[in-house]
Amino acid sequence: MSFKVAIVGRPNVGKSTLFNRLSGRRQALVDETPGVTRDRRSAEAHLLDLSFTVIDTAGLEDAPAASLQARMGEQTDKAVAEADLILFLIDARAGVTALDRHFANGLRRARPPVVLIANKCEGAAAEAGRHEAFALGFGEPIPVSAEHALGLSDLRDAIAEHMSPSDSAPIDKAEDDDEPQGPLRLAIVGRPNVGKSTLVNRLLGEERVLTGPEAGITRDAIEVEWSYDGRPIRLIDTAGLRRRSRTSAKLEKLSASETRRAIDFAEVVVLVIEAETGLEKQDLTIARQVVEEGRALIIAINKWDACADREAAQTAVRDRLKRSLSQTGGILVVPISGLRGQHLDRLMTAVFAVREVWERRIPTGALNRWLTATTQAHPPPAAKGRRIKLRYMTQAKARPPTFVIFCSRPEALPASYLRYLENAMRADLDMPGTPIRIHLRKGENPYAPEK
């Protein structure tokens, strides 16, 4: 197991900035507004020669029970419980606050060792706060500036003191867009408050991400390593996507950007909708984005247990797909209840089925036999009295299936005929619901003079 380091502290002391610095890229949302981070999230971190898992947490706050802040605190407590080392951050420019002292008392009773970090030490204004931090009782505070990458060598030494040589072994990682490497990347997306996080928790079998009646609780795209039926999965919970015209706040725009990035890097995307409302305009916008990015798509009709007329609801969704998303026929629709855990096995069966289609490779011989039969049944239209000959077809790549057709006049072939070929391919070659990309190339004329 990888050595786990949890970053804790009160709101707005720079925990997510340090998390991004250690993980090597901007994974957690960062803003001047306190309380941006709500869920705990983890990532592989590399600090000079050390490799470990770093966990970002919500800011520690005193809050009444059952409130959103209290549920955020429970997520932080879970991160502390599973960590091997705690980095307790304070804002050196602000000095030690009463909230810092309160939570320092709680961390003294924690099982893992605690390393005190005085953040924002890039100027002389932080010197007084750093000396004041000695009174917290965790030894000498390590001065760093997560934003400006200062003091990281001292931080490395402090972490290394608590690691064994085997803990710091580097993690090999290789990815290729056309060959399956590592776990299946599964993103859960949808409008706000349709039950995405509840579904994620039910799949994982634990309260891993925050849920509640409040809309828009999830802000970051939370990645969780998971295994289903012995198969590794990287499950990604995302923030709800509203219409761009209704997305005005800066944080909401950042959250929407994180969700779109999760779609870009996913393999299979589950679009969660509500049974009573069906496919709304925003749901179709999200679905089109998934298809345009070339990701395999599944529609999950959530809150199925509360649906009064199930047959009508499912029929309405399928009819809306045929009318508004006809360019990708055969998208799987699975009714579920994330709250009660109904039909989740059926959902995961669909996930692996669409991924298999999404990464399928078809032999060139079979493709060209299909192309010959299809063009004979429905020849391409003549352009300006001249026939367009489709000579040869091959698969350029998978994930999503991408094909190249060599023809006599690619610029003259209408888009409607390409859609006909896509739909025929899905029906004849058993490729339902997956995005198909067809590129046209001009074939060489054997009778033309050599250049």
PyMOL commands that set and color helices and strands:
alter all, ss='L'
color gray80, all
select helices_A, chain A and resi 15-23+68-82+98-108+124-136+152-160+196-204+244-246+250-265+281-292+304-306+310-324+344-358+364-377+410-412+415-428
alter helices_A, ss='H'
color red, helices_A
select strands_A, chain A and resi 4-8+41-47+50-56+85-91+114-119+142-143+184-190+222-228+231-237+268-274+296-302+332-335+390-397+402-407+437-442
alter strands_A, ss='S'
color yellow, strands_A
deselect
rebuild
show_as cartoon
